[in-house]
């Protein structure tokens, strides 16, 4: 059984001075001190220097840009555009009260299911056949577990409704939304 290393003040000073918040520097410190990388990681964590404080505060201009982009793009695309992390974009959108569910010009698969009063398998069959054009919302194929990862443009939904009106059956369809879509008077507020 391996015995735990007893850290002395000189070793802690070396870690404090030479740790660069990278895996490489952690490996180098472990080799120099003759301990495992995990031992160095534990000491770094215990000393409270594990996290670097390289955060960039949001400027007012960036917040305005985020508020403009949220209705049009998914958070992952915005994160790439603004050179921010996905988490940073989502948290700041929440802080500035920019609703992430408010979108202009597109719907998720779940919303289309509610509008057309069909289940997700029925809508997915139309997407797979090409009758209803949809793209991957996060630029990658959605998993089997989630159905809101599809990006369906408003114009594509209108085109589908006009081409296949016989598919709009049942008393549960959102007739008001369908009429507004066809008339082009969607109120995005």
Backbone as ProteinMPNN parsed JSONL, in Angstrom:
{"seq_chain_A": "XXXXXXXXXXXXXXXXXXXXXXXXXXXXXXXXXXXXXXXXXXXXXXXXXXXXXXXXXXXXXXXXXXXXXXXXXXXXXXXXXXXXXXXXXXXXXXXXXXXXXXXXXXXXXXXXXXXXXXXXXXXXXXXXXXXXXXXXXXXXXXXXXXXXXXXXXXXXXXXXXXXXXXXXXXXXXXXXXXXXXXXXXXXXX", "coords_chain_A": {"N_chain_A": [[0.842, -1.183, 0.0], [0.515, 2.217, -0.827], [2.139, 4.974, 0.663], [0.987, 8.083, 1.889], [2.184, 11.244, 0.754], [4.027, 13.536, 2.661], [3.708, 16.849, 2.703], [5.96, 19.575, 2.559], [6.828, 22.986, 3.458], [8.61, 24.084, 1.577], [8.151, 22.582, -0.75], [5.493, 23.278, -1.219], [5.853, 25.986, -1.78], [7.269, 25.787, -4.177], [5.291, 24.666, -5.81], [3.362, 26.713, -5.699], [4.774, 28.768, -6.94], [5.519, 27.712, -9.475], [3.328, 26.499, -10.726], [1.272, 26.603, -13.523], [-1.405, 26.508, -14.176], [-1.968, 24.481, -15.987], [-2.133, 21.173, -17.424], [0.309, 20.238, -18.26], [2.21, 21.691, -16.738], [1.559, 20.684, -14.269], [2.252, 17.981, -14.532], [5.021, 18.29, -14.904], [5.765, 19.396, -12.435], [5.133, 17.238, -10.771], [7.007, 15.338, -11.641], [9.393, 16.645, -10.972], [9.18, 16.877, -8.184], [8.963, 14.283, -7.422], [6.583, 12.874, -6.981], [3.217, 11.622, -7.537], [1.148, 12.71, -10.294], [-1.448, 13.066, -9.481], [-1.146, 13.52, -6.78], [0.051, 16.02, -6.798], [-2.046, 17.426, -7.987], [-4.003, 17.2, -5.993], [-2.754, 18.636, -3.937], [-2.596, 21.163, -5.099], [-5.299, 21.761, -5.327], [-5.99, 21.737, -2.604], [-4.527, 23.914, -1.75], [-5.889, 25.927, -2.886], [-5.405, 27.066, -5.368], [-6.197, 26.036, -7.719], [-8.016, 26.896, -9.658], [-7.843, 29.151, -12.334], [-8.011, 32.667, -12.598], [-9.082, 33.801, -15.07], [-11.199, 35.081, -16.179], [-13.218, 36.995, -18.374], [-14.81, 40.008, -17.996], [-18.181, 40.861, -18.938], [-18.824, 43.262, -21.385], [-20.876, 46.234, -21.79], [-21.519, 46.478, -24.527], [-21.185, 43.863, -25.457], [-23.206, 42.602, -24.045], [-25.461, 43.794, -25.188], [-25.177, 42.848, -27.807], [-25.473, 40.114, -27.334], [-28.152, 40.068, -26.477], [-29.356, 40.726, -28.896], [-28.645, 38.55, -30.499], [-29.632, 36.206, -29.279], [-32.425, 35.631, -29.934], [-32.128, 34.681, -32.529], [-30.158, 32.693, -32.873], [-28.814, 29.55, -31.678], [-27.572, 28.94, -28.332], [-25.0, 27.705, -28.408], [-23.947, 28.387, -30.939], [-23.862, 31.15, -30.655], [-21.993, 31.352, -28.609], [-19.681, 30.557, -29.979], [-19.549, 32.634, -31.87], [-19.113, 34.859, -30.25], [-16.828, 34.253, -28.927], [-16.887, 33.03, -26.4], [-17.602, 30.891, -23.574], [-20.036, 28.229, -23.665], [-21.517, 27.982, -21.319], [-21.086, 30.507, -20.181], [-22.462, 32.171, -21.97], [-25.123, 31.245, -21.695], [-25.62, 31.742, -18.96], [-25.264, 34.548, -18.823], [-27.277, 35.386, -20.558], [-29.472, 34.717, -19.064], [-29.087, 36.423, -16.875], [-29.399, 38.977, -17.993], [-31.979, 38.876, -18.574], [-32.782, 37.94, -21.09], [-34.887, 36.146, -22.821], [-34.44, 32.764, -23.571], [-36.176, 31.147, -24.928], [-37.557, 32.684, -26.661], [-37.768, 33.23, -29.992], [-36.941, 34.197, -33.318], [-38.322, 33.465, -36.341], [-37.949, 30.666, -36.445], [-38.594, 27.283, -35.311], [-38.615, 24.747, -32.761], [-38.547, 21.146, -32.899], [-40.308, 20.131, -31.029], [-42.083, 22.275, -30.637], [-43.236, 22.377, -33.175], [-44.54, 19.947, -33.132], [-46.534, 20.546, -31.258], [-47.927, 22.575, -32.617], [-48.881, 21.272, -34.944], [-50.264, 19.221, -33.819], [-49.397, 16.552, -33.533], [-47.478, 13.622, -32.659], [-43.957, 13.339, -31.742], [-42.755, 11.332, -33.268], [-44.239, 11.2, -35.599], [-43.742, 13.745, -36.686], [-40.969, 13.507, -36.959], [-40.817, 11.507, -38.896], [-41.717, 12.936, -41.121], [-39.654, 14.777, -41.34], [-37.479, 13.067, -41.859], [-38.287, 11.997, -44.324], [-38.035, 14.172, -45.922], [-40.079, 15.88, -46.47], [-40.671, 17.849, -44.612], [-38.518, 20.325, -44.041], [-35.664, 20.424, -42.033], [-32.997, 21.366, -39.887], [-30.023, 20.489, -38.054], [-30.023, 21.634, -34.823], [-27.855, 22.247, -33.108], [-25.711, 22.083, -34.817], [-25.063, 19.426, -34.993], [-26.126, 16.001, -35.164], [-29.154, 15.386, -33.452], [-29.563, 13.691, -30.288], [-31.13, 10.546, -29.457], [-32.654, 10.944, -27.25], [-33.546, 13.617, -26.964], [-35.873, 15.981, -28.347], [-35.957, 18.578, -29.062], [-33.869, 19.537, -30.42], [-33.91, 20.049, -33.082], [-33.956, 22.34, -35.747], [-36.285, 24.179, -37.218], [-37.155, 26.112, -39.794], [-39.308, 28.956, -40.066], [-40.32, 29.582, -42.616], [-39.998, 27.126, -43.904], [-41.782, 25.517, -42.483], [-44.187, 26.772, -43.14], [-44.172, 26.298, -45.894], [-44.427, 23.503, -45.863], [-46.989, 23.217, -44.682], [-48.584, 24.428, -46.636], [-48.115, 22.745, -48.81], [-48.941, 20.237, -47.94], [-51.77, 20.242, -46.945], [-53.718, 18.399, -46.289], [-52.738, 16.928, -44.227], [-53.262, 18.24, -41.919], [-55.155, 17.504, -39.581], [-57.642, 16.87, -37.093], [-58.754, 17.974, -33.851], [-57.028, 19.216, -32.189], [-55.095, 20.823, -33.291], [-53.105, 23.792, -33.507], [-54.775, 26.144, -34.522], [-54.86, 28.929, -34.646], [-52.145, 29.688, -34.597], [-51.342, 28.442, -36.969], [-52.86, 29.842, -38.889], [-51.798, 32.409, -38.499], [-49.152, 31.895, -39.254], [-49.493, 31.216, -41.992], [-50.575, 33.598, -42.927], [-48.522, 35.272, -42.46], [-48.217, 36.872, -40.213], [-46.959, 36.538, -37.754], [-46.553, 37.259, -34.407], [-43.884, 38.107, -32.643], [-43.669, 38.465, -29.769]], "CA_chain_A": [[0.0, 0.0, 0.0], [1.305, 3.423, -0.979], [2.047, 5.899, 1.786], [0.748, 9.462, 1.462], [3.333, 12.14, 0.818], [3.915, 14.655, 3.604], [4.156, 18.049, 2.011], [6.607, 20.587, 3.395], [6.619, 24.357, 2.976], [9.414, 24.328, 0.373], [7.426, 21.986, -1.88], [4.317, 24.126, -1.474], [6.342, 27.211, -2.435], [7.585, 25.426, -5.567], [4.009, 24.531, -6.515], [2.748, 28.042, -5.791], [5.556, 29.578, -7.869], [5.687, 27.144, -10.812], [2.101, 25.952, -11.32], [0.785, 27.515, -14.572], [-2.81, 26.186, -14.462], [-2.051, 23.563, -17.123], [-1.781, 19.782, -17.121], [1.738, 20.081, -18.506], [2.972, 22.166, -15.577], [1.272, 19.762, -13.171], [3.098, 16.804, -14.764], [6.415, 18.675, -14.659], [5.937, 19.523, -10.985], [5.114, 15.885, -10.207], [8.294, 14.714, -11.952], [10.442, 17.333, -10.221], [9.037, 16.624, -6.748], [8.998, 12.844, -7.186], [5.274, 12.399, -6.522], [2.31, 11.403, -8.665], [0.429, 13.897, -10.776], [-2.652, 13.207, -8.656], [-0.737, 14.124, -5.507], [0.217, 17.452, -7.079], [-3.388, 17.979, -8.209], [-4.647, 17.32, -4.69], [-2.127, 19.73, -3.195], [-3.023, 22.402, -5.764], [-6.686, 21.982, -4.916], [-5.988, 22.075, -1.183], [-3.955, 25.256, -1.577], [-6.843, 26.897, -3.426], [-4.905, 27.737, -6.574], [-6.549, 25.178, -8.853], [-8.73, 27.632, -10.698], [-7.242, 30.416, -12.744], [-9.01, 33.731, -12.661], [-8.901, 34.409, -16.381], [-12.516, 35.446, -16.702], [-13.373, 38.321, -18.967], [-16.138, 40.561, -17.685], [-18.992, 41.217, -20.098], [-18.976, 44.701, -21.604], [-22.253, 46.57, -22.183], [-21.699, 46.196, -25.955], [-21.361, 42.417, -25.604], [-24.536, 42.262, -23.527], [-26.422, 44.206, -26.226], [-25.036, 41.908, -28.922], [-26.079, 38.861, -26.881], [-29.611, 40.247, -26.5], [-29.76, 40.709, -30.307], [-28.393, 37.247, -31.112], [-30.375, 35.115, -28.622], [-33.622, 35.177, -30.659], [-31.839, 34.159, -33.859], [-29.223, 31.576, -32.894], [-28.735, 28.718, -30.475], [-26.489, 29.41, -27.461], [-23.689, 27.198, -28.818], [-23.477, 29.202, -32.061], [-23.542, 32.472, -30.101], [-20.732, 31.206, -27.873], [-18.605, 30.578, -30.97], [-19.476, 33.972, -32.468], [-18.645, 35.851, -29.279], [-15.613, 33.726, -28.303], [-17.214, 32.803, -24.99], [-18.021, 29.513, -23.323], [-21.479, 28.009, -23.738], [-22.066, 28.285, -20.003], [-21.042, 31.958, -20.01], [-23.548, 32.746, -22.771], [-26.412, 30.882, -21.096], [-25.767, 32.443, -17.679], [-25.446, 35.983, -19.056], [-28.613, 35.568, -21.139], [-30.408, 34.667, -17.942], [-28.878, 37.618, -16.047], [-29.947, 40.179, -18.644], [-33.391, 38.562, -18.836], [-33.032, 37.688, -22.507], [-35.486, 34.809, -22.806], [-33.871, 31.858, -24.56], [-37.25, 30.485, -25.666], [-38.083, 33.643, -27.623], [-36.981, 33.096, -31.207], [-37.514, 34.799, -34.514], [-38.183, 32.796, -37.62], [-37.738, 29.223, -36.427], [-39.248, 26.519, -34.261], [-38.034, 23.448, -32.424], [-39.417, 20.032, -33.28], [-41.355, 20.029, -30.009], [-43.084, 23.303, -30.928], [-43.955, 21.953, -34.381], [-45.46, 18.888, -32.673], [-47.677, 21.199, -30.616], [-48.682, 23.318, -33.63], [-49.548, 20.344, -35.857], [-51.011, 18.259, -32.991], [-48.923, 15.194, -33.786], [-46.37, 13.273, -31.78], [-42.629, 13.587, -32.303], [-42.424, 10.31, -34.264], [-44.903, 11.605, -36.834], [-42.977, 14.878, -37.224], [-39.658, 12.995, -37.355], [-40.994, 10.794, -40.165], [-41.794, 13.968, -42.17], [-38.301, 15.328, -41.485], [-36.656, 12.035, -42.501], [-38.693, 11.833, -45.723], [-37.706, 15.394, -46.65], [-41.272, 16.71, -46.657], [-40.493, 18.994, -43.713], [-37.088, 20.598, -43.985], [-35.164, 20.769, -40.703], [-31.549, 21.239, -39.728], [-29.602, 20.196, -36.69], [-29.993, 22.889, -34.084], [-26.523, 22.491, -32.561], [-24.782, 21.684, -35.86], [-24.793, 17.993, -34.915], [-27.374, 15.238, -35.109], [-29.695, 15.275, -32.095], [-29.578, 12.36, -29.689], [-32.453, 9.929, -29.46], [-33.38, 11.346, -26.05], [-34.151, 14.944, -27.02], [-36.496, 16.275, -29.633], [-35.984, 20.006, -29.317], [-32.61, 19.906, -31.032], [-34.119, 20.304, -34.503], [-34.156, 23.742, -36.086], [-37.216, 24.199, -38.35], [-37.4, 27.506, -40.174], [-40.714, 29.337, -40.221], [-40.665, 29.471, -44.039], [-40.096, 25.701, -44.235], [-43.03, 25.025, -41.901], [-45.267, 27.32, -43.979], [-44.118, 25.548, -47.157], [-44.973, 22.177, -45.591], [-48.442, 23.339, -44.46], [-49.223, 24.724, -47.931], [-47.977, 21.61, -49.715], [-49.645, 19.076, -47.395], [-52.855, 20.671, -46.046], [-54.503, 17.237, -45.877], [-52.139, 16.363, -43.013], [-53.738, 19.014, -40.767], [-56.43, 16.942, -39.141], [-57.787, 16.765, -35.644], [-59.257, 19.169, -33.18], [-56.011, 19.753, -31.292], [-54.102, 21.652, -33.964], [-53.081, 25.193, -33.088], [-55.296, 26.799, -35.729], [-54.485, 30.352, -34.633], [-50.743, 29.762, -35.009], [-51.264, 28.069, -38.384], [-53.379, 30.975, -39.668], [-50.801, 33.482, -38.427], [-48.019, 31.487, -40.084], [-49.858, 31.327, -43.406], [-50.803, 35.009, -43.248], [-47.272, 36.009, -42.271], [-48.388, 37.898, -39.172], [-46.505, 36.01, -36.465], [-46.16, 38.307, -33.472], [-42.802, 37.551, -31.828], [-43.528, 39.192, -28.502]], "C_chain_A": [[0.885, 1.244, 0.0], [1.071, 4.363, 0.204], [1.839, 7.31, 1.246], [1.998, 10.306, 1.66], [3.057, 13.242, 1.839], [4.535, 15.887, 2.958], [4.818, 19.001, 2.998], [6.44, 21.957, 2.747], [7.411, 24.658, 1.711], [8.709, 23.779, -0.871], [6.183, 22.807, -2.227], [4.72, 25.42, -2.174], [6.671, 26.951, -3.901], [6.295, 25.324, -6.377], [3.377, 25.899, -6.731], [3.442, 28.891, -6.86], [5.479, 29.049, -9.303], [4.426, 26.569, -11.448], [1.494, 26.986, -12.261], [-0.65, 27.228, -14.997], [-2.971, 25.34, -15.721], [-1.69, 22.156, -16.657], [-0.276, 19.57, -17.272], [2.546, 20.531, -17.296], [2.741, 21.257, -14.369], [2.126, 18.496, -13.295], [4.565, 17.11, -14.464], [6.698, 18.803, -13.165], [5.979, 18.15, -10.318], [6.454, 15.191, -10.439], [9.412, 15.339, -11.115], [10.392, 16.994, -8.727], [9.031, 15.132, -6.402], [7.709, 12.291, -6.601], [4.394, 12.182, -7.746], [1.647, 12.717, -9.069], [-0.82, 14.148, -9.938], [-2.332, 13.824, -7.3], [-0.563, 15.629, -5.678], [-1.148, 18.099, -7.267], [-4.117, 18.166, -6.888], [-4.075, 18.464, -3.878], [-2.534, 21.081, -3.782], [-4.439, 22.754, -5.336], [-6.76, 22.409, -3.458], [-5.448, 23.467, -0.908], [-4.88, 26.339, -2.13], [-6.369, 27.631, -4.656], [-5.262, 26.959, -7.833], [-7.194, 25.96, -9.983], [-7.984, 28.919, -11.038], [-8.347, 31.456, -12.835], [-8.825, 34.495, -13.966], [-10.238, 34.792, -17.009], [-12.488, 36.853, -17.28], [-14.743, 38.848, -18.59], [-16.864, 40.942, -18.976], [-19.088, 42.738, -20.193], [-20.434, 44.987, -21.954], [-22.53, 46.28, -23.662], [-21.921, 44.702, -26.186], [-22.732, 41.975, -25.11], [-25.616, 42.634, -24.536], [-26.385, 43.235, -27.403], [-25.676, 40.565, -28.57], [-27.599, 38.948, -26.938], [-30.14, 40.228, -27.936], [-29.664, 39.309, -30.902], [-29.244, 36.112, -30.543], [-31.626, 34.695, -29.391], [-33.317, 34.461, -31.977], [-31.017, 32.877, -33.865], [-29.288, 30.773, -31.603], [-27.545, 29.189, -29.635], [-25.1, 28.928, -27.879], [-23.112, 28.021, -29.971], [-23.085, 30.595, -31.574], [-22.214, 32.417, -29.353], [-19.546, 31.231, -28.832], [-18.432, 31.97, -31.562], [-18.817, 34.983, -31.537], [-17.369, 35.415, -28.557], [-15.777, 33.626, -26.791], [-17.566, 31.335, -24.815], [-19.544, 29.431, -23.411], [-22.135, 28.389, -22.414], [-22.12, 29.794, -19.763], [-22.193, 32.631, -20.756], [-24.899, 32.475, -22.126], [-26.649, 31.653, -19.801], [-26.007, 33.931, -17.9], [-26.804, 36.264, -19.683], [-29.665, 35.575, -20.038], [-30.309, 35.934, -17.096], [-29.474, 38.873, -16.666], [-31.405, 39.979, -19.043], [-33.715, 38.47, -20.319], [-33.595, 36.275, -22.599], [-34.934, 33.935, -23.924], [-34.946, 31.176, -25.385], [-37.859, 31.408, -26.715], [-37.194, 33.588, -28.863], [-37.702, 33.749, -32.372], [-37.257, 33.898, -35.705], [-37.926, 31.304, -37.598], [-38.4, 28.599, -35.212], [-38.422, 25.28, -33.946], [-39.018, 22.367, -32.869], [-40.576, 19.902, -32.292], [-42.461, 21.05, -30.271], [-43.896, 22.946, -32.167], [-44.935, 20.838, -34.034], [-46.714, 19.505, -32.061], [-48.547, 21.935, -31.633], [-49.501, 22.364, -34.495], [-50.344, 19.257, -35.142], [-50.683, 16.81, -33.356], [-47.77, 14.905, -32.842], [-45.037, 13.428, -32.511], [-42.235, 12.549, -33.343], [-43.027, 10.662, -35.617], [-44.121, 12.743, -37.491], [-41.61, 14.397, -37.705], [-39.741, 12.24, -38.676], [-41.06, 11.786, -41.322], [-40.428, 14.602, -42.402], [-37.419, 14.337, -42.241], [-37.0, 11.85, -43.971], [-38.351, 13.056, -46.565], [-38.898, 16.293, -46.889], [-41.196, 17.973, -45.807], [-38.995, 19.204, -43.537], [-36.707, 21.042, -42.577], [-33.657, 20.571, -40.684], [-31.241, 20.914, -38.275], [-29.4, 21.51, -35.962], [-28.601, 23.225, -33.569], [-25.432, 22.041, -33.521], [-24.335, 20.231, -35.741], [-26.112, 17.262, -34.743], [-27.862, 15.12, -33.671], [-29.652, 13.84, -31.589], [-30.992, 11.817, -29.737], [-33.301, 10.432, -28.298], [-34.102, 12.68, -26.201], [-34.78, 15.222, -28.351], [-36.533, 17.767, -29.913], [-34.712, 20.467, -30.008], [-32.724, 20.104, -32.542], [-34.486, 21.76, -34.7], [-35.021, 23.776, -37.354], [-37.569, 25.651, -38.641], [-38.89, 27.742, -40.381], [-41.165, 29.161, -41.671], [-40.823, 28.008, -44.46], [-41.374, 25.09, -43.676], [-44.226, 25.514, -42.721], [-45.333, 26.556, -45.299], [-44.729, 24.155, -46.975], [-46.495, 22.243, -45.439], [-49.164, 23.597, -45.776], [-49.185, 23.519, -48.867], [-48.788, 20.396, -49.253], [-50.778, 19.501, -46.455], [-53.703, 19.496, -45.544], [-53.958, 16.601, -44.591], [-52.593, 17.096, -41.752], [-55.125, 18.524, -40.379], [-56.461, 16.91, -37.626], [-58.203, 18.081, -35.022], [-58.197, 19.823, -32.302], [-54.978, 20.635, -31.977], [-54.22, 23.088, -33.475], [-53.476, 26.035, -34.301], [-54.906, 28.272, -35.792], [-53.048, 30.516, -35.101], [-50.601, 29.428, -36.49], [-51.757, 29.208, -39.269], [-52.373, 32.119, -39.664], [-49.571, 33.152, -39.264], [-48.321, 31.692, -41.563], [-50.065, 32.773, -43.833], [-49.535, 35.842, -43.101], [-47.358, 37.074, -41.201], [-47.977, 37.372, -37.801], [-46.012, 37.17, -35.618], [-45.137, 37.715, -32.516], [-42.63, 38.321, -30.528], [-44.06, 38.381, -27.375]], "O_chain_A": [[1.875, 1.317, 0.729], [-0.055, 4.52, 0.678], [2.455, 7.688, 0.249], [2.762, 10.108, 2.604], [1.965, 13.81, 1.865], [5.739, 15.939, 2.706], [4.329, 19.215, 4.107], [5.964, 22.064, 1.617], [6.941, 25.408, 0.855], [8.676, 24.431, -1.914], [5.868, 23.001, -3.401], [4.01, 25.897, -3.059], [6.391, 27.783, -4.765], [6.214, 25.834, -7.494], [2.911, 26.204, -7.829], [2.792, 29.637, -7.593], [5.385, 29.835, -10.246], [4.46, 26.184, -12.617], [1.228, 28.117, -11.854], [-1.07, 27.66, -16.07], [-3.967, 25.455, -16.435], [-1.03, 21.973, -15.633], [0.335, 18.819, -16.512], [3.467, 19.833, -16.872], [3.636, 21.085, -13.541], [2.657, 17.996, -12.303], [5.266, 16.304, -13.851], [7.747, 18.37, -12.686], [6.771, 17.927, -9.403], [6.979, 14.532, -9.541], [10.279, 14.628, -10.608], [11.431, 16.843, -8.084], [9.087, 14.763, -5.229], [7.738, 11.345, -5.813], [4.784, 12.521, -8.864], [1.594, 13.682, -8.307], [-1.207, 15.295, -9.711], [-3.143, 14.559, -6.737], [-0.971, 16.415, -4.823], [-1.389, 19.198, -6.765], [-4.78, 19.184, -6.685], [-4.813, 19.184, -3.206], [-2.786, 22.032, -3.042], [-4.736, 23.907, -5.021], [-7.499, 23.331, -3.11], [-5.858, 24.124, 0.05], [-4.679, 27.526, -1.872], [-6.875, 28.71, -4.965], [-4.689, 27.198, -8.896], [-6.926, 25.691, -11.154], [-7.558, 29.666, -10.158], [-9.497, 31.125, -13.122], [-8.462, 35.672, -13.971], [-10.376, 34.819, -18.232], [-11.837, 37.758, -16.759], [-15.746, 38.183, -18.847], [-16.238, 41.298, -19.974], [-19.392, 43.415, -19.211], [-21.156, 44.081, -22.37], [-23.639, 45.883, -24.018], [-22.748, 44.316, -27.012], [-23.347, 41.08, -25.688], [-26.576, 41.886, -24.725], [-27.427, 42.847, -27.932], [-26.34, 39.95, -29.405], [-28.261, 38.015, -27.393], [-31.255, 39.763, -28.173], [-30.501, 38.921, -31.716], [-29.545, 35.153, -31.255], [-31.881, 33.496, -29.499], [-34.155, 33.715, -32.484], [-31.164, 32.056, -34.771], [-29.757, 31.258, -30.574], [-26.607, 29.777, -30.174], [-24.122, 29.66, -27.722], [-21.918, 28.32, -29.979], [-22.088, 31.156, -32.029], [-21.402, 33.337, -29.456], [-18.523, 31.851, -28.54], [-17.307, 32.439, -31.738], [-18.061, 35.85, -31.975], [-16.882, 36.123, -27.676], [-14.929, 34.073, -26.018], [-17.801, 30.622, -25.791], [-20.245, 30.43, -23.253], [-23.181, 29.038, -22.394], [-23.092, 30.3, -19.203], [-22.823, 33.551, -20.235], [-25.73, 33.377, -22.022], [-27.747, 32.16, -19.568], [-26.86, 34.521, -17.238], [-27.425, 37.281, -19.372], [-30.625, 36.344, -20.081], [-31.327, 36.462, -16.649], [-29.994, 39.734, -15.956], [-31.989, 40.799, -19.752], [-34.794, 38.875, -20.752], [-32.849, 35.305, -22.466], [-34.959, 34.324, -25.092], [-34.643, 30.664, -26.462], [-38.607, 30.947, -27.577], [-35.999, 33.871, -28.784], [-38.93, 33.836, -32.392], [-36.109, 33.604, -36.038], [-37.702, 30.718, -38.657], [-38.722, 29.271, -34.232], [-37.629, 24.824, -34.769], [-40.176, 22.652, -33.175], [-41.701, 19.596, -32.689], [-43.643, 20.731, -30.142], [-45.103, 23.183, -32.21], [-46.037, 20.787, -34.58], [-47.826, 19.042, -32.315], [-49.773, 21.921, -31.522], [-50.679, 22.613, -34.751], [-51.024, 18.46, -35.787], [-51.569, 15.964, -33.471], [-47.158, 15.821, -32.292], [-44.993, 13.622, -33.726], [-41.442, 12.859, -34.232], [-42.404, 10.45, -36.657], [-43.866, 12.717, -38.695], [-41.14, 14.837, -38.754], [-38.824, 12.328, -39.493], [-40.52, 11.516, -42.395], [-40.082, 14.93, -43.537], [-36.695, 14.722, -43.159], [-36.117, 11.577, -44.784], [-38.374, 12.985, -47.794], [-38.746, 17.372, -47.46], [-41.613, 19.046, -46.245], [-38.299, 18.369, -42.96], [-37.343, 21.923, -42.0], [-33.12, 19.711, -41.382], [-32.089, 21.048, -37.393], [-28.685, 22.392, -36.438], [-28.207, 24.391, -33.595], [-24.345, 21.658, -33.088], [-23.325, 19.848, -36.332], [-27.089, 17.821, -34.245], [-27.086, 14.793, -32.773], [-29.7, 12.892, -32.374], [-31.939, 12.549, -30.026], [-34.529, 10.358, -28.348], [-35.173, 12.86, -25.622], [-34.292, 14.76, -29.382], [-37.099, 18.18, -30.925], [-34.498, 21.669, -30.166], [-31.71, 20.309, -33.208], [-35.236, 22.338, -33.912], [-34.544, 23.441, -38.438], [-38.203, 26.326, -37.83], [-39.628, 26.855, -40.811], [-42.256, 28.653, -41.929], [-41.684, 27.687, -45.279], [-41.986, 24.238, -44.32], [-45.166, 24.757, -42.967], [-46.417, 26.208, -45.767], [-45.467, 23.684, -47.841], [-47.21, 21.416, -46.006], [-50.239, 23.045, -46.01], [-50.123, 23.3, -49.633], [-49.266, 19.616, -50.078], [-50.748, 19.151, -45.275], [-54.333, 19.592, -44.491], [-54.655, 15.819, -43.945], [-52.34, 16.632, -40.64], [-56.138, 19.077, -40.808], [-55.421, 16.922, -36.968], [-58.022, 19.153, -35.599], [-58.446, 20.882, -31.727], [-54.073, 21.146, -31.318], [-55.295, 23.539, -33.081], [-52.623, 26.568, -35.011], [-54.651, 28.802, -36.873], [-52.76, 31.392, -35.916], [-49.818, 30.066, -37.194], [-51.139, 29.508, -40.291], [-52.121, 32.731, -40.702], [-49.008, 34.034, -39.912], [-47.517, 32.264, -42.298], [-49.766, 33.135, -44.97], [-49.478, 36.983, -43.561], [-46.648, 38.077, -41.267], [-48.588, 37.729, -36.794], [-45.169, 37.96, -36.045], [-45.49, 36.902, -31.662], [-41.529, 38.784, -30.23], [-44.029, 38.824, -26.227]]}, "name": "protein", "num_of_chains": 1, "seq": "XXXXXXXXXXXXXXXXXXXXXXXXXXXXXXXXXXXXXXXXXXXXXXXXXXXXXXXXXXXXXXXXXXXXXXXXXXXXXXXXXXXXXXXXXXXXXXXXXXXXXXXXXXXXXXXXXXXXXXXXXXXXXXXXXXXXXXXXXXXXXXXXXXXXXXXXXXXXXXXXXXXXXXXXXXXXXXXXXXXXXXXXXXXXX"}
